[in-house]
Amino acid sequence: MNESVNNPVAIEIQIYGQTFKLRAPAHEHDRIRKAAKIVDDTMREVKSAQTTIDSCRLAIQSAFLIALDLLTLKDDIHAEAGLTEEVKRRVDNLTKKIEEFLSSQ
């Protein structure tokens, strides 16, 4: 990639009422904003379900929920990839059987 594309550029994000100043390549800014929104939304969701909670505990619970979602998605991807491999194996097996049958005719 072009060096200027990877040069860090300042970006500000808001999470749970706090501003964070970061530096990242410009092409990553949209992803960073989306990640910040996920964290902010999760923290607000956890907070709405609790009567009292300090911000550190809130952040840890939110991080846990986000990590759990990530692991679930990874497991789903691996399961889907395994299923895809199984389907491919079956198709290859059936193709081989059809070819053997046709060559014996």
C-alpha positions as a printed NumPy array, in Angstrom:
array([[  0.   ,   0.   ,   0.   ],
       [  0.991,   3.592,  -0.439],
       [  2.785,   4.957,   2.638],
       [  0.47 ,   7.987,   2.89 ],
       [ -2.524,   5.649,   3.126],
       [ -1.059,   4.059,   6.271],
       [  0.   ,   7.295,   7.966],
       [ -1.884,   7.816,  11.222],
       [ -4.437,  10.614,  11.228],
       [ -6.148,  11.992,  14.345],
       [ -9.662,  10.815,  15.117],
       [-11.93 ,  11.499,  18.099],
       [-14.479,   8.989,  19.297],
       [-17.103,   9.142,  22.031],
       [-17.703,   6.201,  24.34 ],
       [-20.117,   6.497,  27.237],
       [-19.763,  10.266,  27.414],
       [-15.984,  10.291,  27.247],
       [-13.915,  11.544,  24.343],
       [-10.945,   9.522,  23.191],
       [ -8.358,  10.91 ,  20.793],
       [ -6.698,   8.287,  18.643],
       [ -4.415,   8.165,  15.647],
       [ -5.012,   5.627,  12.913],
       [ -4.8  ,   5.387,   9.134],
       [ -7.696,   7.276,   7.553],
       [ -9.021,   4.118,   5.889],
       [ -9.584,   2.64 ,   9.387],
       [-11.594,   5.58 ,  10.754],
       [-15.001,   4.22 ,   9.754],
       [-14.226,   0.872,  11.392],
       [-12.996,   2.648,  14.534],
       [-16.211,   4.686,  14.737],
       [-18.284,   1.518,  14.35 ],
       [-16.265,  -0.212,  17.077],
       [-16.726,   2.773,  19.382],
       [-20.477,   2.679,  18.751],
       [-20.591,  -1.029,  19.621],
       [-18.743,  -0.374,  22.885],
       [-20.921,   2.647,  23.705],
       [-24.162,   0.806,  22.903],
       [-23.099,  -2.229,  24.926],
       [-22.136,  -0.129,  27.939],
       [-25.473,   1.679,  27.832],
       [-27.332,  -1.617,  27.5  ],
       [-25.489,  -3.133,  30.474],
       [-26.056,   0.04 ,  32.507],
       [-29.798,  -0.004,  31.788],
       [-30.028,  -3.522,  33.222],
       [-28.185,  -2.61 ,  36.454],
       [-29.318,  -0.465,  39.348],
       [-25.869,   0.744,  40.37 ],
       [-22.608,  -0.064,  38.712],
       [-19.253,   1.705,  38.646],
       [-17.762,   2.563,  35.271],
       [-14.872,   0.098,  35.616],
       [-17.212,  -2.825,  36.272],
       [-19.491,  -1.596,  33.492],
       [-16.562,  -1.517,  31.049],
       [-15.439,  -5.022,  32.051],
       [-18.934,  -6.49 ,  31.697],
       [-19.315,  -4.787,  28.33 ],
       [-15.927,  -6.067,  27.151],
       [-16.93 ,  -9.563,  28.236],
       [-20.192,  -9.415,  26.268],
       [-18.419,  -8.101,  23.172],
       [-15.739, -10.816,  23.457],
       [-18.466, -13.443,  23.849],
       [-20.144, -12.181,  20.659],
       [-16.792, -12.312,  18.857],
       [-16.148, -15.904,  19.949],
       [-19.663, -16.933,  18.934],
       [-19.138, -15.43 ,  15.481],
       [-15.761, -17.158,  15.133],
       [-17.301, -20.488,  16.141],
       [-20.105, -19.964,  13.618],
       [-17.58 , -19.192,  10.878],
       [-15.533, -22.294,  11.716],
       [-18.664, -24.448,  11.792],
       [-19.793, -23.032,   8.46 ],
       [-16.345, -23.603,   6.954],
       [-16.43 , -27.192,   8.224],
       [-19.878, -27.673,   6.733],
       [-18.643, -26.237,   3.454],
       [-15.734, -28.682,   3.467],
       [-18.105, -31.576,   4.197],
       [-20.385, -30.573,   1.319],
       [-17.369, -30.247,  -0.978],
       [-16.147, -33.698,   0.07 ],
       [-19.575, -35.213,  -0.625],
       [-19.865, -33.531,  -4.015],
       [-16.38 , -34.742,  -4.942],
       [-17.305, -38.257,  -3.816],
       [-20.535, -38.244,  -5.843],
       [-18.727, -36.844,  -8.878],
       [-16.178, -39.628,  -8.633],
       [-18.925, -42.267,  -8.402],
       [-20.744, -40.795, -11.42 ],
       [-17.525, -40.728, -13.437],
       [-16.781, -44.346, -12.476],
       [-20.292, -45.394, -13.435],
       [-20.148, -43.585, -16.773],
       [-16.738, -45.008, -17.627],
       [-17.972, -48.562, -16.947],
       [-20.855, -48.198, -19.43 ]])
